[in-house]
Amino acid sequence: MNTTEANRRLLEKRRLNETHDPMGKPDTDDALDLSRLKVVPDSVAETLRRQAPEVVAAIAEAARAANLPKRHLACDVDRSGRWGEAEASLRERLGTGCTLALIGGNGPGKTQMAVELAKDAMRAGSKAHYTTAVEMIMHFKEAYNPNSKETERVIMAQYRRYGLLVIDEYHEKRETDWERQILFELINKRYADMTDTILISNLAASGMAGIVGPSINDRMREGGGIIECNWPSFRTKPNTPQPTAC
């Protein structure tokens, strides 16, 4: 039994004793032993709260609805080192209407970081959603199917409703005028709605700024920025401390 559960049971026992005794005094045999209550730091209390069964179950269900990758959901995250510092800094920006990009080569844990931020957003009561740029563009293209009941406007509204939207593999989209217009319109509307958007790419900072365009780049500088995940790859450096146990 963890500390939080033990404390809860002791307090419940005290409440029941007070209910049964009209004078509000607990029976001697069942008196609450305050020495058994443990005070823990806020950081430890938050960890225990995250591990509570009902919280874990609710987050797992929300994660499935949010389309979060199963591989990353199965990871046991170690928040030490530069990865953890970056994730903690970004967590503070959630709910502020930020638009930001996680960039860097293969393996520094960009997608894992976005998944952890999505879970944090859901714990705070916000809706989150994960997609790739190609997957999202394919969704918009379905509007042109004669049998589709969705229009571009309807699909746009779906992606606008999330408190946090993660668009992975942003560099994999085709550079057509239509795709650029769709993505600009979505990110711009989410910026106006003050909802959070995270873009993920393997490009360098200059390349990322180029494909999002000057307007979106300006919005990122205002509320989020381009975060370079330039620590060593966790895939190619087996002796490097891992952010996850995947």
N, C-alpha and C positions, 0 to 999 in steps of 0.2 A: 504493500500500500504506500503511495507516495505521500509526501508531507501535506499537500493541499487536501487530499481525501481524508487523512487522519484528522486534520484540523476541523474539516467540515463535520465529521462524525461526532467529534467532541462537542462542538458548538450545538449540534442538533440534540445531543443528549442533554445538554444543559437546558435547552429550550423546553424539552419534554418534562424535565424535572420541575421547572418553574411552573409549568402548566398544571401539574398534578398537585403541587403544594400551594394552597391558597395564600400562604405568607410569602411566597416567592423564594423560599429557601430550598435548595436541593437536599434530598435525603443524604445522610452521612455516607452511606455505602456507595451511592452513585454520584458523589460530589465531583465536580469537574476539577481535574488536576491541571492547573494552569501551567505547571512546569513542563507538561508534555507538549504544549503548544510551541512550535518552532518558528522563529522569525528568520526569514530568508531575504537576501537582497532582491531588488526588483527584477534584475536580470534572470535570477534563478526562478522567481515566481512566474515570469513570463514564459520561461522554458517549460515549467510544469503545466501552465495553462495550455500551451500548445500541444502538450502530450496527453491532455485529458481525453478520454475515449470519445466523448460526444463531440469535441472539437475536431478530433482526427477524422471521425466519420463524416461530419458535415463538410469539412474541407475536401475529403476524398470525393464526395458526391459532386461538389461544386467544381472540382478539378476536371471531372469527366465531362460536365456540361460546358466547361471552358475550353475543351479541346486541347488541354495541356498534354504534351508528349509523355506516354507511359514510362519510357526509359528514364526521363528526368524526375518523374514523380517517385520512382523507386529508389532514388538516391538518398543516402544519409549524409547530410551536408555538414561539413566542418567549416565554420566561418572565420577561421584564423587566417592570418597573412593578408596580402594585398587584395586578394579576391574578396575576403570578408569585409575589409575596410571599404572597398568600393560599393559592395552590396548594402552595407549599413548607411553609407552616404546617400545612395539613391533611394533607400527606403524612406528617408526623411522628406523626399520630394513627392512621394505618392499623395494624391489628392489635391495637388496644387495646380493641376492643368498643365503639367510639363510635357514637352515633346523632346525626346532625347534619342540618341543613337549609341548602341554598343558596337564597337568596331574592333577589328584585330584579326590575326590569322586563325588557323584551325586549332581548336583545343584549349583555349584559355577559360572556358566555362561561361561564355556569353549567354547561350540559351538557358543554361542552368540558373544563371543569375536572374534572367527574366522570369523564369518559372517561379523562383522563390519570391520575387517581387509580386507576381500575380497572386500567389498564395497569401502573401501579406495583405494585399488589397482585398481579397475575399474575406480574410479574417476580420477586416475592418468594416465589412458589410457592403463592399462594392462588387459589381460584376466585372469579371475579367474574361478575356478571350485571346487565344493564341491561334495564329495562322501563319502561313508563309505568303510571300508576295505572289508567287505563282498560283497558289491555291485560291487566294482572294481574287485575283484577276479572272481565274476560271469561273468563279462564282458570279462575277459581274457579267461574264460572257453568256452565262445561262439565260440572262434576260432576253437574249436575241433568239432563243429557241421558241418556235411558234407555239409550242405546248406549255411554255413556262407561264406561271401565274405571277411571277415576280418581275418587276421593272427595275431599271437602274436606281430609281428613286427609292423603291422599297428596300433594295439591298443596301443602299447607302445608309438608310435609316437604321438598319440592323447593326451595321458596324459603328454607328454613332452612339448607340445606346450603352455601350460598355464603358465602365469607369476607367478601365485599363485595357488597351488594345496592344498586343505584341505582334509585330509583323517581322517574321524571321526571313533570312535569306533575301534581303531586300535587293541585293546586287544581281539576283538571278532573273529578275523581270526583264522583259523585252523593252527596248527603248523606243516604243512607238508613241506617237503623239496622243493617241487615245489612252494608253496606259498611263502616261505622264499626267494627263488631265484628270483621270479617275483618282489616282493616288494623291495628287495635289489637292483636289476638291475634298477628299475624305480627311486628309491630315489638317487641312485648313479649317474645315468645319469642326473637327474635334478640338482644335486650338481655340476656336471661337466659343465652343461649348464648355471650355475649361475642363476637359477630360484628358487623362494621361495616355500618351502614345509612346511606345518603345520600338524603335527600328533596330534590326540586327543585321550586320553585314561583315564580310571578310575584307572589305576594302580599307585602304588607308584613309586618313582624315580628308585629304584633298580629293580623293576619288568619291568619297561619300558625299562631300559638299557638292560635288559636281552633279551627281545623279538626283539629289533631292531638289536642286535648284536654289537660287538665291533667296527666294521668299521663305521656303521652309527652313533653310539654313539659318536665316535671321530669327525665325521663331524658336529654333532649337537653342540658339545662343541666349535668347531671352529667358527661357524657362527650364532648360535641361542641359543642352550642350551635346557635344560629341565626346563620348568617353572611350579613350583608347585602352583596351584590355591588352596591354603589351607585356604582361608577365609571361614566363615560359609556359608552353603548352603542357597540359596535364596528360595528354595522350602520348607525347614523344619523350617526356622526361619521367621515366618510371620511379626515380628516386626523389622527385619533387613532391612535397606535401600536397595531397589532393584536396580540392574543395568538396569532393563527394566520394562516396564509396562505391560508385557505379563500376 
